[in-house]
């Protein structure tokens, strides 16, 4: 029905503006570092443990 199509269009537009907003905010410098970087210590420690296990003690 035309009503469904209209709501679908507005949803698409809303999604597009949301994506544009997200991309714009991500490009701007954020006050706090992304969680990816703050969690960077975890993989490092994990790798160290694997190396310790691999090397004969």
Residue pairs with C-beta under 8 A, 6 or more apart in sequence:
none
